[in-house]
Amino acid sequence: MQTGLKSAAIIVAVGIALAASGSANAAGIVIGLGKVSVGYADGYRDTNNGWHNWRTADANKYRKAHADQYHAWRHDDPKHQGDADH
C-alpha cells in the first residue's frame, strides 16, 4: 500500500512541475517579446544585446505589432552591415 502511495505522490509532483513549467513558458513568451530591441527575419536581439531565434508565431506577432523595429532580412546580411541598429 505504501508503494502505491509513493508512486501516486511522485506522479502528482511530476504533473504539478510540468504544469508549472508550461505556464511559465507561456508567460515567458509574452515577457520575452517585450524585451526585443530589434527584430530580423532570422531572430532578434534583446535589450541586453543577446541573440535569440524566433518561433514562427512569435516572429509574425512581433512583425505585425512592431513593424518599425523589424527588418525583413537576416541579422548577418552583408548588405546591411553598416546599419545603425545592426
JOCORDA-V93910 format. One record per backbone hydrogen bond with DSSP energy under -1.0 kcal/mol. CO is the residue of the C=O (numbers start at 1). NH is the residue of the N-H. Records with the same first field share a line. If there is no record, write none. Layout:
CO: NH ; NH
This chain:
1: 5
2: 6
3: 7
4: 8
5: 9
6: 10
7: 11
8: 12
9: 13
10: 14
11: 15
12: 16
13: 17
14: 18
15: 19
16: 20
17: 21
18: 22
19: 23
20: 24
21: 25
22: 26
23: 27
24: 28
25: 29
26: 30
27: 31
28: 32
29: 33
30: 34
32: 35
33: 36
35: 47
38: 45
39: 71
43: 40
44: 52
45: 37 ; 38
46: 49
50: 46
52: 44
55: 59
56: 60
57: 61
58: 62
59: 63
60: 64
61: 65
62: 66
66: 69
69: 39
73: 41
74: 77
77: 80
78: 81
80: 83
83: 86
